[in-house]
């Protein structure tokens, strides 16, 4: 186990907890105002561009894997354990950017996991091949609607946004490391010459 500065724990858990709470609070507020999917029309904040619309996603990214709630919940738990192990046992939290990126990812994981476990206590208001009316909901609550021209982007939530931001920061981190390694390799070659 590598030593990690105490402030890295504070930063990571602050981002993870505040991000998760913001996600859960906004989901609760929007679903409380607009109800279950189909109960209210889209609430446009910017007509035909940006609005609020409730949706329940039983799958993953862009709704893929509908009905695989148990698998997504298990992957979420494994991912969260992996993040904590890598950051605080292996010591990756010493890197500020990595610490922030994985704080965002963890917030997103737990915000959506809360829904997948059925903790909001919702019941389905419509039936389909996966459930009947009145059955408990084990699906992620989405509510942000963005239009791309005339086409709607799949609805999403703050947890999804945090996951995307975290992934982008991880990509930036990988690019920075790659550039550092290239520069070190060039310097090493020029010293040997």
C-alpha positions, 0 to 999 in steps of 0.5 A: 500500500502506497502513501497517499496525501490526506488532501487526495482523500478529501478531494476524491470523496468530496467530488464523489459524494457531492456529485452523487447527491446532486444527481440524486437530488435533481432526479428526485426533483424532476421526477417529483415535478414531471412524474413518470415517463409519459405523464407530462409533456416535455418541459422546454427550457429552450424550445426544441433545443433543451428540455426536461423529460422523464425517462427510465433506462433499464440498460446502459449507455444509449439504452443498450442492454435493456433488462440487464439490470443485475449485470450493470449493478454488478459491474458498477460495484466491481468498478467502484471497488477497482477505483478505490483499490487503484487510487488508495491502495496502489497509490494512483490518487497521488496524481491530482488529475487522476484523483479528480477524474475518478472522483467524477466516475465514482459519483456517476457510478453510485448515482446510477447504481442507486436507481438500478437497485430500485432504491427510489421506490418507483413502480412502472406506469406502463407494461412492456416485455420486461415488466408489468404495470405496478412492478418495482422499477430497477432502472436509471432515472434520466431527465435531461433532453438535448435536441441535435437538430430535429433528433433527440439525443438520448435522455441522460442525467447528472451521473451520466454527465459525471461519467463522461467528464471523468472519462474525458479527464482520463483520456486527457491524463493518458495523453499527457502521460503519453507525451511525457513518455515520448519526451523522455524517450527522445531525451534518452536517445539524445543523451545516448548519442 
